[in-house]
Amino acid sequence: MTTGYGENRINRLAYLYTMPALLILAAVVLYPFLYNVVISFSNMNLTHFRDWRLVGLRNYIAALSESSFWYFFFKTVLWTFLNLVFHVS
């Protein structure tokens, strides 16, 4: 089945109308996400708020090597699982 000229024009017009909303949504979602990814690889904190530098995976290694991390990780997974079970069933 082929589409006529009018249908293609309507589809392009629909994309044109939704483009501002999609751009704003992308800016509101993507910018904070990418900013947080960059900050997670830096030494930024309250003492290095303006003069932070990238430190690589050091933050992730420190978090994963903490003994309390795995305890709280297990508690979070358990809490999530139990909430899913009781809310869905």
N, CA, C and O atoms as a GROMACS GRO file, in nm:
protein
  356
    1MET      N    1   0.084  -0.117   0.000
    1MET     CA    2   0.000   0.000   0.000
    1MET      C    3   0.089   0.124   0.000
    1MET      O    4   0.183   0.133   0.079
    2THR      N    5   0.061   0.215  -0.085
    2THR     CA    6   0.141   0.337  -0.094
    2THR      C    7   0.069   0.450  -0.024
    2THR      O    8  -0.054   0.453  -0.016
    3THR      N    9   0.148   0.541   0.027
    3THR     CA   10   0.089   0.657   0.092
    3THR      C   11   0.091   0.773  -0.004
    3THR      O   12   0.184   0.788  -0.084
    4GLY      N   13  -0.010   0.853   0.003
    4GLY     CA   14  -0.018   0.968  -0.085
    4GLY      C   15   0.065   1.084  -0.034
    4GLY      O   16   0.122   1.079   0.075
    5TYR      N   17   0.069   1.187  -0.114
    5TYR     CA   18   0.147   1.305  -0.079
    5TYR      C   19   0.093   1.372   0.046
    5TYR      O   20   0.171   1.420   0.129
    6GLY      N   21  -0.038   1.374   0.062
    6GLY     CA   22  -0.099   1.440   0.177
    6GLY      C   23  -0.066   1.370   0.308
    6GLY      O   24  -0.047   1.437   0.410
    7GLU      N   25  -0.059   1.238   0.307
    7GLU     CA   26  -0.027   1.165   0.430
    7GLU      C   27   0.117   1.191   0.474
    7GLU      O   28   0.142   1.207   0.594
    8ASN      N   29   0.211   1.196   0.382
    8ASN     CA   30   0.350   1.228   0.417
    8ASN      C   31   0.361   1.368   0.474
    8ASN      O   32   0.437   1.392   0.567
    9ARG      N   33   0.284   1.460   0.417
    9ARG     CA   34   0.288   1.598   0.466
    9ARG      C   35   0.232   1.606   0.608
    9ARG      O   36   0.285   1.679   0.691
   10ILE      N   37   0.127   1.531   0.635
   10ILE     CA   38   0.069   1.530   0.770
   10ILE      C   39   0.168   1.468   0.868
   10ILE      O   40   0.182   1.518   0.980
   11ASN      N   41   0.236   1.360   0.829
   11ASN     CA   42   0.334   1.298   0.918
   11ASN      C   43   0.449   1.393   0.948
   11ASN      O   44   0.492   1.403   1.063
   12ARG      N   45   0.499   1.464   0.847
   12ARG     CA   46   0.607   1.561   0.871
   12ARG      C   47   0.560   1.674   0.960
   12ARG      O   48   0.636   1.722   1.044
   13LEU      N   49   0.438   1.716   0.942
   13LEU     CA   50   0.383   1.823   1.025
   13LEU      C   51   0.368   1.776   1.170
   13LEU      O   52   0.392   1.853   1.263
   14ALA      N   53   0.330   1.651   1.190
   14ALA     CA   54   0.319   1.597   1.326
   14ALA      C   55   0.456   1.594   1.393
   14ALA      O   56   0.468   1.629   1.510
   15TYR      N   57   0.558   1.553   1.320
   15TYR     CA   58   0.694   1.554   1.376
   15TYR      C   59   0.738   1.696   1.407
   15TYR      O   60   0.804   1.720   1.508
   16LEU      N   61   0.703   1.790   1.321
   16LEU     CA   62   0.740   1.929   1.344
   16LEU      C   63   0.674   1.983   1.470
   16LEU      O   64   0.736   2.058   1.546
   17TYR      N   65   0.549   1.947   1.494
   17TYR     CA   66   0.479   1.994   1.612
   17TYR      C   67   0.531   1.930   1.741
   17TYR      O   68   0.532   1.995   1.846
   18THR      N   69   0.574   1.807   1.735
   18THR     CA   70   0.623   1.740   1.856
   18THR      C   71   0.771   1.767   1.884
   18THR      O   72   0.818   1.738   1.993
   19MET      N   73   0.843   1.822   1.788
   19MET     CA   74   0.987   1.843   1.804
   19MET      C   75   1.022   1.934   1.923
   19MET      O   76   1.114   1.899   1.998
   20PRO      N   77   0.955   2.048   1.946
   20PRO     CA   78   0.991   2.130   2.063
   20PRO      C   79   0.976   2.055   2.195
   20PRO      O   80   1.061   2.066   2.284
   21ALA      N   81   0.869   1.979   2.209
   21ALA     CA   82   0.849   1.903   2.332
   21ALA      C   83   0.956   1.797   2.349
   21ALA      O   84   1.006   1.775   2.459
   22LEU      N   85   0.993   1.730   2.240
   22LEU     CA   86   1.097   1.627   2.248
   22LEU      C   87   1.233   1.688   2.280
   22LEU      O   88   1.311   1.629   2.355
   23LEU      N   89   1.262   1.805   2.224
   23LEU     CA   90   1.390   1.871   2.254
   23LEU      C   91   1.397   1.915   2.400
   23LEU      O   92   1.500   1.900   2.465
   24ILE      N   93   1.288   1.969   2.452
   24ILE     CA   94   1.286   2.010   2.592
   24ILE      C   95   1.297   1.888   2.683
   24ILE      O   96   1.370   1.891   2.782
   25LEU      N   97   1.226   1.782   2.650
   25LEU     CA   98   1.235   1.659   2.729
   25LEU      C   99   1.376   1.603   2.727
   25LEU      O  100   1.427   1.560   2.831
   26ALA      N  101   1.440   1.603   2.611
   26ALA     CA  102   1.577   1.553   2.602
   26ALA      C  103   1.671   1.639   2.685
   26ALA      O  104   1.759   1.586   2.752
   27ALA      N  105   1.652   1.770   2.682
   27ALA     CA  106   1.738   1.858   2.761
   27ALA      C  107   1.717   1.838   2.910
   27ALA      O  108   1.812   1.839   2.988
   28VAL      N  109   1.592   1.819   2.950
   28VAL     CA  110   1.562   1.803   3.093
   28VAL      C  111   1.610   1.668   3.144
   28VAL      O  112   1.648   1.657   3.261
   29VAL      N  113   1.610   1.566   3.060
   29VAL     CA  114   1.649   1.432   3.104
   29VAL      C  115   1.797   1.406   3.077
   29VAL      O  116   1.868   1.358   3.165
   30LEU      N  117   1.843   1.435   2.957
   30LEU     CA  118   1.979   1.398   2.918
   30LEU      C  119   2.087   1.482   2.986
   30LEU      O  120   2.189   1.428   3.028
   31TYR      N  121   2.067   1.613   2.998
   31TYR     CA  122   2.170   1.696   3.058
   31TYR      C  123   2.200   1.655   3.202
   31TYR      O  124   2.317   1.634   3.234
   32PRO      N  125   2.100   1.642   3.290
   32PRO     CA  126   2.133   1.598   3.427
   32PRO      C  127   2.194   1.459   3.432
   32PRO      O  128   2.283   1.433   3.513
   33PHE      N  129   2.148   1.368   3.345
   33PHE     CA  130   2.204   1.233   3.343
   33PHE      C  131   2.352   1.236   3.305
   33PHE      O  132   2.435   1.176   3.373
   34LEU      N  133   2.385   1.305   3.197
   34LEU     CA  134   2.525   1.312   3.154
   34LEU      C  135   2.611   1.387   3.255
   34LEU      O  136   2.726   1.350   3.277
   35TYR      N  137   2.557   1.492   3.316
   35TYR     CA  138   2.630   1.566   3.418
   35TYR      C  139   2.662   1.476   3.537
   35TYR      O  140   2.773   1.479   3.590
   36ASN      N  141   2.567   1.395   3.579
   36ASN     CA  142   2.590   1.304   3.692
   36ASN      C  143   2.689   1.195   3.658
   36ASN      O  144   2.766   1.152   3.745
   37VAL      N  145   2.690   1.148   3.534
   37VAL     CA  146   2.790   1.049   3.494
   37VAL      C  147   2.930   1.110   3.503
   37VAL      O  148   3.021   1.046   3.555
   38VAL      N  149   2.947   1.231   3.453
   38VAL     CA  150   3.078   1.297   3.460
   38VAL      C  151   3.118   1.321   3.604
   38VAL      O  152   3.232   1.295   3.642
   39ILE      N  153   3.026   1.369   3.686
   39ILE     CA  154   3.057   1.398   3.826
   39ILE      C  155   3.090   1.270   3.902
   39ILE      O  156   3.170   1.274   3.996
   40SER      N  157   3.031   1.158   3.865
   40SER     CA  158   3.060   1.034   3.937
   40SER      C  159   3.204   0.988   3.915
   40SER      O  160   3.257   0.911   3.995
   41PHE      N  161   3.268   1.034   3.809
   41PHE     CA  162   3.408   1.001   3.783
   41PHE      C  163   3.502   1.112   3.831
   41PHE      O  164   3.618   1.115   3.791
   42SER      N  165   3.454   1.202   3.916
   42SER     CA  166   3.537   1.312   3.963
   42SER      C  167   3.547   1.309   4.115
   42SER      O  168   3.484   1.228   4.182
   43ASN      N  169   3.629   1.401   4.168
   43ASN     CA  170   3.644   1.412   4.313
   43ASN      C  171   3.557   1.525   4.369
   43ASN      O  172   3.589   1.580   4.474
   44MET      N  173   3.451   1.560   4.301
   44MET     CA  174   3.366   1.671   4.345
   44MET      C  175   3.296   1.637   4.476
   44MET      O  176   3.235   1.531   4.491
   45ASN      N  177   3.306   1.729   4.571
   45ASN     CA  178   3.230   1.723   4.696
   45ASN      C  179   3.218   1.865   4.747
   45ASN      O  180   3.247   1.959   4.673
   46LEU      N  181   3.176   1.884   4.869
   46LEU     CA  182   3.156   2.020   4.919
   46LEU      C  183   3.287   2.097   4.933
   46LEU      O  184   3.286   2.220   4.930
   47THR      N  185   3.399   2.027   4.949
   47THR     CA  186   3.528   2.097   4.957
   47THR      C  187   3.591   2.119   4.821
   47THR      O  188   3.674   2.209   4.806
   48HIS      N  189   3.554   2.039   4.721
   48HIS     CA  190   3.605   2.056   4.584
   48HIS      C  191   3.489   2.087   4.490
   48HIS      O  192   3.475   2.023   4.385
   49PHE      N  193   3.407   2.184   4.526
   49PHE     CA  194   3.289   2.211   4.445
   49PHE      C  195   3.323   2.281   4.314
   49PHE      O  196   3.263   2.252   4.211
   50ARG      N  197   3.419   2.372   4.318
   50ARG     CA  198   3.453   2.447   4.197
   50ARG      C  199   3.580   2.397   4.129
   50ARG      O  200   3.595   2.416   4.008
   51ASP      N  201   3.669   2.334   4.201
   51ASP     CA  202   3.796   2.291   4.142
   51ASP      C  203   3.809   2.138   4.139
   51ASP      O  204   3.911   2.084   4.180
   52TRP      N  205   3.705   2.071   4.093
   52TRP     CA  206   3.708   1.926   4.087
   52TRP      C  207   3.786   1.879   3.966
   52TRP      O  208   3.803   1.953   3.868
   53ARG      N  209   3.832   1.755   3.974
   53ARG     CA  210   3.904   1.695   3.861
   53ARG      C  211   3.860   1.550   3.848
   53ARG      O  212   3.809   1.491   3.943
   54LEU      N  213   3.881   1.494   3.730
   54LEU     CA  214   3.842   1.356   3.705
   54LEU      C  215   3.938   1.260   3.774
   54LEU      O  216   4.060   1.278   3.766
   55VAL      N  217   3.884   1.160   3.842
   55VAL     CA  218   3.967   1.062   3.913
   55VAL      C  219   3.944   0.921   3.862
   55VAL      O  220   3.998   0.825   3.918
   56GLY      N  221   3.867   0.905   3.757
   56GLY     CA  222   3.846   0.773   3.698
   56GLY      C  223   3.752   0.687   3.781
   56GLY      O  224   3.651   0.736   3.833
   57LEU      N  225   3.786   0.561   3.792
   57LEU     CA  226   3.700   0.464   3.862
   57LEU      C  227   3.724   0.460   4.012
   57LEU      O  228   3.670   0.373   4.080
   58ARG      N  229   3.803   0.550   4.064
   58ARG     CA  230   3.837   0.547   4.207
   58ARG      C  231   3.713   0.549   4.296
   58ARG      O  232   3.708   0.478   4.396
   59ASN      N  233   3.613   0.630   4.262
   59ASN     CA  234   3.491   0.636   4.344
   59ASN      C  235   3.416   0.504   4.343
   59ASN      O  236   3.367   0.459   4.447
   60TYR      N  237   3.408   0.440   4.227
   60TYR     CA  238   3.337   0.313   4.217
   60TYR      C  239   3.413   0.202   4.290
   60TYR      O  240   3.352   0.117   4.355
   61ILE      N  241   3.544   0.202   4.279
   61ILE     CA  242   3.624   0.101   4.350
   61ILE      C  243   3.608   0.118   4.501
   61ILE      O  244   3.595   0.020   4.574
   62ALA      N  245   3.609   0.243   4.547
   62ALA     CA  246   3.592   0.269   4.690
   62ALA      C  247   3.454   0.225   4.738
   62ALA      O  248   3.441   0.167   4.846
   63ALA      N  249   3.351   0.251   4.658
   63ALA     CA  250   3.216   0.213   4.699
   63ALA      C  251   3.199   0.062   4.701
   63ALA      O  252   3.138   0.007   4.793
   64LEU      N  253   3.251  -0.006   4.600
   64LEU     CA  254   3.235  -0.152   4.593
   64LEU      C  255   3.322  -0.225   4.695
   64LEU      O  256   3.291  -0.339   4.730
   65SER      N  257   3.428  -0.164   4.742
   65SER     CA  258   3.513  -0.230   4.840
   65SER      C  259   3.467  -0.206   4.984
   65SER      O  260   3.520  -0.267   5.076
   66GLU      N  261   3.370  -0.118   5.005
   66GLU     CA  262   3.312  -0.097   5.138
   66GLU      C  263   3.234  -0.220   5.178
   66GLU      O  264   3.156  -0.274   5.099
   67SER      N  265   3.253  -0.266   5.300
   67SER     CA  266   3.179  -0.384   5.345
   67SER      C  267   3.031  -0.354   5.364
   67SER      O  268   2.947  -0.442   5.342
   68SER      N  269   2.996  -0.234   5.403
   68SER     CA  270   2.855  -0.200   5.425
   68SER      C  271   2.779  -0.185   5.293
   68SER      O  272   2.656  -0.193   5.292
   69PHE      N  273   2.849  -0.163   5.183
   69PHE     CA  274   2.782  -0.148   5.054
   69PHE      C  275   2.700  -0.271   5.020
   69PHE      O  276   2.584  -0.261   4.981
   70TRP      N  277   2.761  -0.388   5.035
   70TRP     CA  278   2.693  -0.512   4.997
   70TRP      C  279   2.577  -0.543   5.090
   70TRP      O  280   2.477  -0.599   5.046
   71TYR      N  281   2.588  -0.507   5.217
   71TYR     CA  282   2.478  -0.526   5.311
   71TYR      C  283   2.357  -0.442   5.268
   71TYR      O  284   2.246  -0.492   5.258
   72PHE      N  285   2.381  -0.314   5.242
   72PHE     CA  286   2.272  -0.226   5.202
   72PHE      C  287   2.222  -0.257   5.060
   72PHE      O  288   2.105  -0.237   5.030
   73PHE      N  289   2.310  -0.305   4.975
   73PHE     CA  290   2.269  -0.347   4.842
   73PHE      C  291   2.172  -0.464   4.852
   73PHE      O  292   2.069  -0.466   4.784
   74PHE      N  293   2.204  -0.563   4.936
   74PHE     CA  294   2.115  -0.677   4.956
   74PHE      C  295   1.982  -0.632   5.014
   74PHE      O  296   1.876  -0.679   4.971
   75LYS      N  297   1.984  -0.541   5.111
   75LYS     CA  298   1.860  -0.490   5.170
   75LYS      C  299   1.775  -0.420   5.065
   75LYS      O  300   1.653  -0.436   5.064
   76THR      N  301   1.837  -0.344   4.977
   76THR     CA  302   1.764  -0.274   4.872
   76THR      C  303   1.702  -0.371   4.774
   76THR      O  304   1.586  -0.354   4.734
   77VAL      N  305   1.777  -0.473   4.733
   77VAL     CA  306   1.724  -0.574   4.641
   77VAL      C  307   1.609  -0.650   4.706
   77VAL      O  308   1.507  -0.674   4.642
   78LEU      N  309   1.624  -0.687   4.833
   78LEU     CA  310   1.518  -0.757   4.905
   78LEU      C  311   1.393  -0.671   4.917
   78LEU      O  312   1.283  -0.719   4.892
   79TRP      N  313   1.409  -0.545   4.955
   79TRP     CA  314   1.296  -0.453   4.968
   79TRP      C  315   1.225  -0.437   4.835
   79TRP      O  316   1.102  -0.437   4.830
   80THR      N  317   1.301  -0.422   4.726
   80THR     CA  318   1.241  -0.407   4.593
   80THR      C  319   1.164  -0.533   4.554
   80THR      O  320   1.052  -0.524   4.504
   81PHE      N  321   1.224  -0.648   4.576
   81PHE     CA  322   1.158  -0.775   4.542
   81PHE      C  323   1.028  -0.791   4.621
   81PHE      O  324   0.925  -0.826   4.564
   82LEU      N  325   1.033  -0.768   4.752
   82LEU     CA  326   0.913  -0.784   4.834
   82LEU      C  327   0.804  -0.685   4.794
   82LEU      O  328   0.686  -0.720   4.792
   83ASN      N  329   0.842  -0.563   4.763
   83ASN     CA  330   0.742  -0.466   4.718
   83ASN      C  331   0.679  -0.507   4.586
   83ASN      O  332   0.558  -0.491   4.567
   84LEU      N  333   0.759  -0.559   4.496
   84LEU     CA  334   0.704  -0.606   4.369
   84LEU      C  335   0.608  -0.722   4.390
   84LEU      O  336   0.500  -0.726   4.331
   85VAL      N  337   0.646  -0.814   4.475
   85VAL     CA  338   0.560  -0.931   4.501
   85VAL      C  339   0.428  -0.888   4.562
   85VAL      O  340   0.322  -0.932   4.516
   86PHE      N  341   0.431  -0.802   4.663
   86PHE     CA  342   0.308  -0.766   4.732
   86PHE      C  343   0.223  -0.666   4.653
   86PHE      O  344   0.101  -0.665   4.669
   87HIS      N  345   0.283  -0.583   4.571
   87HIS     CA  346   0.204  -0.488   4.494
   87HIS      C  347   0.146  -0.548   4.367
   87HIS      O  348   0.039  -0.507   4.322
   88VAL      N  349   0.214  -0.644   4.310
   88VAL     CA  350   0.166  -0.704   4.185
   88VAL      C  351   0.065  -0.814   4.212
   88VAL      O  352  -0.032  -0.830   4.138
   89SER      N  353   0.088  -0.891   4.319
   89SER     CA  354  -0.004  -1.002   4.345
   89SER      C  355  -0.122  -0.960   4.430
   89SER      O  356  -0.209  -1.043   4.460
   0.00000   0.00000   0.00000
